[in-house]
Amino acid sequence: MKLLLDENLSHRLVPGLQSAYPGSSQVALLGLSGAHDDRVWRCAREQGFVLVTKDDDFLDLAAHHGPPPVVIWLQLGNCSNAKVLSLLQDQRDVIERAVETGGVGVIELS
């Protein structure tokens, strides 16, 4: 399982995610900086990513299209990269079960 971090999450998180989520990336690292949400959604779906965001922008796409991709919606407000990394690492089993079960469009983490 690999994560695609939205633009609102730092590309600096990517190296710290590799042990728990090998192959993870961030939109800017894939050349999608400033891309419309539909394009990011398609990229995540086509390349097998779970999409991680702090915005609610992708919730409408998840409701309209359904998974894949699964969207992880982080409800953290302004916080450090360390807190985001810790949450994603600590919740890996929960995320993996939800993704594998299927039918889950959005996972909300706080």
N, C-alpha and C positions, 0 to 999 in steps of 0.2 A: 504494500500500500504506500503510495507516494502522495505528498501534499503539494498543492500549488497555492502559494501565498498571494493574496491580492495586493494591489499597490499600496494599500494602507498598512501593510506589514513589511517590516524591513527585510531586505535581501540578506542582511547580516545574520538572520536566523537560520538560513539554509544550511550552513555547515553543521550547526548544532543539532539539526533534525536528521542528519544522514544515518546515524546509528539506529534510530527508531523507525525512520521513514526513508529508506534508501531511494534515491532518485528524485527527491523533493526539489522544488524550485520556487522561484518567485517571478511574477509576470514580467518585470523589467529584464530579468535574466534571460527570458525567452523572447525578448524583442517586442513585448506587448505593452510597453509603457505608454499610457494614455489611450490604450485601445478601448473601444466600446465594450460594455459588459457582455453583449452577445458574442463578441469575438473571443473574449476570455472564456466564456462558458463553453463555446465550441471546442476551444483548445483543450480545456480540462476533460471534456467528454471524449474527444478523439484520442488523447494521449493517456487516458486512464488515471487522471488525477482526482483526488478529493480536494475540493476548493475551500480554502480557508480565508475568512474575511471578518472584519469588524463592522462593516456596513450592512444595511439591510437591502442593498441594491439587488443582490442575487436571490432574495427570498421570492420575489415575483417570478423570476425565471424558474426557480425550483417548483413553485406551485403550478406554473403553466406547463412546463415540460416534464417534470418529474425526474428522478435519477435515471441514468448518471448524468452529470456527476452529483455526488453527495456534497452538500454545502455544510461546512462547519462554521457556525456563526458565533464568534467570540464576543461575549458581553463583558468586556473588561474596562472600557473607558481608556483614558490615558494611563499607560503603565509601561514598565520597562520591558525590553526584549527578553530579559531573564524570566520575567513572570509569564510571558506568552510561551516561551520555550518550556518552562516547567509545567504549565498546564497541558500543553500538547503531549509532552512526554508522559506525565502522570495519567492522562486519560486515554493512552494508546489502546488499551484493551477494550474500553468502552466504545471507542471510535471503530475499532476493527470489528467488533461484534455487530454494531449497527450497520456498517457497510456490507458485511458478509451476509447478514440476514436479508438484506434487500428491502425495497419498498420504503426505505427511509430517505426522505429528500433533504431534510435539514437536521443537523445536530446542534443544539444550542449549549454552549459551555460558558460557565462563569466562575 
